[in-house]
Amino acid sequence: MTDPASQDFTDDTLLDGRVRLMQPAQGYRAAIDPVMLAAAIPAKAGETVLDLGCGAGAAALCLAMRVDGCRITGIEAERGLVRLAGDNVVRNGLSDRVLILAGDLSRPPQRLEPGSFAHVMANPPYLAAGTATPSPVAGKAQANIEGEADLAAWMRFALTMTRAKGSVTVIHRADRLENLLALLTGRAGEIVVFPLWSGAGKDAKRVIVRARKGIASPTRMASGLVLHETDGRFTEAAQAVLRHGAALPIGTPQD
């Protein structure tokens, strides 16, 4: 079990204290993105969810807290984060519903069966290789900049693991929306683009994109969510998600 008193880690909380999260003091640290991602998953009790690149487990734990009875499998390439995420699962009393496995897109765990998950969620690295200077902190560089697996590989694997008519949900930079939509064309439909507006009248820096495998319904642009008031505080709608674990108003998938 990870020592909470270690200087290498911080003991944090999400969802107003409902989720306890040990995470590295240096490198990638969970902010609001995994919480927003978890709030976008249309999972129900009894359904299975795959969390690609789960890190310390923030998104998986938030989803498990919001949807009682759903079962989540997280995969993570970095061994240290696999152990940390496993410890976080135990600390939150979710060992019966959340499983963390070591593996990546090119070498997935053998226990994963293609087409077996009702939902797949992912928070891929936001920057394409060669477009930014990597952070000197290895964990942060790996989380922020694509490595061996580019965005196309992430989306291909996500769709492979999703069952027919299941959902794939990704949070990403708004300026890569065109890439995301191109990768989904012909393989998924009922696509919903949900912008996360920085503030009223401001551009969206993040988008959540949800699609369903093998569905031909047209793409829809949702109204999205305004994150900040003019004074920088989170809006009431944003706090409902970040503090109280509310689902994002993306809409229910149509059968």
C-alpha positions as CSV (number, residue, x, y, z in Angstrom):
1,M,0.0,0.0,0.0
2,T,1.3,3.5,-0.9
3,D,2.4,5.5,2.1
4,P,0.2,8.7,2.3
5,A,3.0,10.3,4.3
6,S,5.6,9.9,1.5
7,Q,6.9,13.1,0.0
8,D,6.6,11.5,-3.5
9,F,2.8,11.6,-3.3
10,T,-0.1,13.9,-2.3
11,D,-3.3,12.8,-0.6
12,D,-6.1,14.6,-2.5
13,T,-9.8,14.3,-2.8
14,L,-12.4,14.6,-5.6
15,L,-16.1,15.0,-5.6
16,D,-16.1,17.1,-2.4
17,G,-14.2,14.4,-0.5
18,R,-16.2,11.4,-1.7
19,V,-13.2,10.1,-3.7
20,R,-9.8,9.9,-2.0
21,L,-6.9,10.0,-4.5
22,M,-3.2,9.5,-3.9
23,Q,-1.3,10.8,-6.8
24,P,2.3,11.7,-7.7
25,A,3.6,15.0,-6.3
26,Q,5.4,15.5,-9.6
27,G,4.3,14.7,-13.1
28,Y,0.7,14.3,-14.3
29,R,-1.8,15.3,-11.7
30,A,-5.6,14.9,-12.1
31,A,-7.5,18.2,-12.4
32,I,-11.0,18.6,-13.7
33,D,-10.6,16.7,-16.9
34,P,-11.0,13.1,-15.5
35,V,-14.0,14.2,-13.4
36,M,-15.7,15.7,-16.5
37,L,-14.9,12.6,-18.5
38,A,-16.5,10.3,-15.8
39,A,-19.6,12.6,-15.8
40,A,-20.1,12.0,-19.5
41,I,-20.3,8.2,-19.5
42,P,-23.9,6.9,-19.9
43,A,-23.3,3.8,-17.8
44,K,-26.0,2.0,-15.9
45,A,-25.8,-0.5,-13.1
46,G,-24.5,-3.8,-14.3
47,E,-22.7,-2.4,-17.3
48,T,-19.0,-2.7,-18.0
49,V,-16.7,0.3,-18.7
50,L,-13.0,0.3,-19.9
51,D,-10.8,3.3,-18.8
52,L,-7.9,3.6,-21.2
53,G,-4.7,5.1,-19.6
54,C,-6.4,5.3,-16.2
55,G,-3.4,6.9,-14.4
56,A,-4.0,6.9,-10.7
57,G,-7.6,6.0,-11.2
58,A,-9.4,9.4,-11.0
59,A,-11.9,9.0,-13.8
60,A,-12.7,5.3,-12.9
61,L,-13.2,6.1,-9.2
62,C,-15.5,9.1,-10.0
63,L,-17.6,7.0,-12.3
64,A,-17.9,4.2,-9.8
65,M,-19.1,6.7,-7.2
66,R,-21.7,8.2,-9.5
67,V,-23.1,5.0,-11.0
68,D,-23.6,2.4,-8.3
69,G,-23.3,-1.2,-9.7
70,C,-21.3,-0.5,-12.9
71,R,-18.0,-2.4,-13.2
72,I,-14.9,-0.6,-14.4
73,T,-11.6,-1.9,-15.7
74,G,-8.7,0.5,-16.0
75,I,-5.5,-0.2,-17.9
76,E,-2.3,1.8,-17.4
77,A,1.2,1.4,-19.0
78,E,3.2,2.9,-16.1
79,R,3.8,0.3,-13.4
80,G,4.0,2.8,-10.6
81,L,0.6,4.2,-11.5
82,V,-0.9,0.7,-11.8
83,R,0.1,0.1,-8.2
84,L,-1.1,3.6,-7.1
85,A,-4.4,3.2,-8.8
86,G,-4.9,-0.2,-7.2
87,D,-4.2,1.3,-3.8
88,N,-6.7,4.1,-4.5
89,V,-9.4,1.5,-5.4
90,V,-8.8,-0.2,-2.1
91,R,-8.8,3.1,-0.1
92,N,-12.2,4.0,-1.6
93,G,-13.8,0.6,-0.9
94,L,-14.4,-0.2,-4.6
95,S,-12.4,-3.4,-5.0
96,D,-15.5,-5.3,-5.9
97,R,-16.3,-3.1,-8.9
98,V,-13.0,-1.5,-10.1
99,L,-10.1,-3.5,-11.5
100,I,-6.7,-2.0,-12.5
101,L,-4.5,-3.9,-15.0
102,A,-1.1,-3.2,-16.4
103,G,-0.9,-2.8,-20.2
104,D,-1.0,-0.4,-23.1
105,L,-2.6,-0.2,-26.5
106,S,0.0,-2.2,-28.3
107,R,0.4,-4.7,-25.5
108,P,-3.0,-4.9,-23.8
109,P,-3.8,-7.3,-20.9
110,Q,-4.8,-10.8,-22.1
111,R,-7.8,-10.6,-20.0
112,L,-9.4,-7.9,-22.2
113,E,-11.8,-9.3,-24.7
114,P,-12.5,-7.2,-27.8
115,G,-16.1,-6.1,-28.2
116,S,-16.9,-6.8,-24.5
117,F,-17.4,-3.4,-23.0
118,A,-20.6,-1.4,-23.0
119,H,-18.6,1.8,-22.7
120,V,-15.0,2.9,-23.2
121,M,-13.6,6.2,-21.9
122,A,-10.2,7.9,-22.5
123,N,-8.3,11.0,-21.7
124,P,-5.5,10.6,-24.4
125,P,-2.3,12.7,-24.5
126,Y,-3.4,16.1,-25.8
127,L,-0.4,17.0,-28.0
128,A,0.8,15.2,-31.1
129,A,4.4,14.0,-31.1
130,G,6.8,16.7,-32.3
131,T,4.5,19.6,-31.6
132,A,5.8,20.5,-28.2
133,T,8.9,20.3,-26.0
134,P,8.4,17.3,-23.6
135,S,8.4,18.1,-19.9
136,P,11.6,17.0,-18.1
137,V,9.3,15.1,-15.7
138,A,8.8,11.7,-17.4
139,G,5.3,11.0,-16.1
140,K,4.0,14.4,-17.2
141,A,5.6,14.1,-20.7
142,Q,4.0,10.7,-21.2
143,A,0.6,12.0,-20.2
144,N,0.7,15.2,-22.3
145,I,2.5,14.2,-25.5
146,E,1.6,11.2,-27.7
147,G,4.3,8.5,-27.8
148,E,4.3,5.2,-29.7
149,A,0.5,5.3,-29.8
150,D,-1.0,8.4,-31.6
151,L,-4.6,9.6,-31.4
152,A,-5.6,7.2,-34.2
153,A,-4.3,4.2,-32.3
154,W,-6.2,5.3,-29.2
155,M,-9.5,5.6,-31.1
156,R,-8.9,2.4,-33.0
157,F,-8.3,0.5,-29.8
158,A,-11.3,2.1,-28.0
159,L,-13.6,1.1,-30.8
160,T,-12.2,-2.4,-30.9
161,M,-13.0,-2.9,-27.3
162,T,-16.5,-1.5,-27.4
163,R,-19.4,-3.8,-28.1
164,A,-21.9,-3.1,-30.9
165,K,-23.9,0.0,-30.2
166,G,-21.7,0.7,-27.2
167,S,-20.3,4.1,-26.5
168,V,-16.8,5.6,-26.8
169,T,-16.2,8.9,-24.9
170,V,-13.1,11.0,-25.1
171,I,-12.1,14.4,-23.6
172,H,-9.6,16.3,-25.7
173,R,-8.3,19.7,-26.8
174,A,-10.9,21.6,-28.8
175,D,-8.3,22.3,-31.5
176,R,-8.1,18.5,-32.2
177,L,-11.8,18.1,-32.7
178,E,-11.4,17.7,-36.5
179,N,-9.0,14.9,-36.0
180,L,-11.3,13.1,-33.6
181,L,-14.3,13.3,-35.9
182,A,-12.3,12.1,-38.8
183,L,-11.2,9.0,-36.9
184,L,-14.8,8.2,-36.0
185,T,-16.3,8.6,-39.5
186,G,-17.6,5.4,-40.9
187,R,-17.0,3.4,-37.7
188,A,-19.3,5.2,-35.2
189,G,-22.3,7.6,-35.2
190,E,-24.7,9.3,-32.9
191,I,-21.7,11.5,-32.2
192,V,-22.2,14.3,-29.7
193,V,-19.7,17.1,-29.3
194,F,-20.0,18.7,-25.9
195,P,-17.8,21.9,-25.5
196,L,-16.4,22.9,-22.1
197,W,-16.5,26.7,-22.4
198,S,-13.8,28.5,-20.4
199,G,-16.4,31.2,-19.5
200,A,-19.4,33.0,-21.0
201,G,-18.4,34.4,-24.4
202,K,-15.0,32.6,-24.3
203,D,-13.7,29.8,-26.5
204,A,-13.8,26.2,-25.4
205,K,-10.4,24.8,-24.7
206,R,-11.7,21.2,-24.1
207,V,-14.4,19.1,-25.8
208,I,-16.0,15.9,-24.8
209,V,-16.8,13.7,-27.8
210,R,-19.1,10.7,-27.4
211,A,-20.0,8.3,-30.1
212,R,-21.6,4.9,-30.5
213,K,-20.0,2.0,-32.4
214,G,-21.8,0.9,-35.6
215,I,-24.6,3.5,-35.4
216,A,-25.4,5.7,-38.4
217,S,-27.3,8.6,-36.6
218,P,-26.0,12.1,-37.4
219,T,-23.6,14.2,-35.4
220,R,-25.0,16.7,-32.8
221,M,-23.4,19.7,-31.3
222,A,-24.5,20.1,-27.7
223,S,-24.8,23.3,-25.8
224,G,-22.0,22.3,-23.5
225,L,-21.0,23.6,-20.1
226,V,-19.6,27.0,-19.0
227,L,-16.9,26.3,-16.5
228,H,-16.1,29.7,-14.9
229,E,-17.9,32.9,-13.8
230,T,-16.3,36.2,-14.7
231,D,-14.5,36.3,-11.4
232,G,-12.9,32.9,-12.0
233,R,-15.2,30.8,-9.7
234,F,-16.7,27.7,-11.0
235,T,-20.3,28.1,-12.2
236,E,-23.1,26.3,-10.3
237,A,-23.4,23.9,-13.2
238,A,-19.7,23.1,-13.1
239,Q,-19.8,22.6,-9.3
240,A,-22.7,20.2,-9.6
241,V,-20.4,17.9,-11.6
242,L,-17.1,18.6,-9.8
243,R,-18.4,18.6,-6.2
244,H,-21.7,16.7,-6.2
245,G,-20.9,14.1,-8.9
246,A,-23.8,15.1,-11.3
247,A,-23.8,13.7,-14.8
248,L,-23.2,16.0,-17.7
249,P,-26.3,16.9,-19.7
250,I,-25.2,15.2,-22.9
251,G,-28.4,13.2,-23.4
252,T,-29.2,9.5,-23.2
253,P,-28.1,7.3,-26.2
254,Q,-31.0,6.3,-28.4
255,D,-31.5,2.5,-29.0
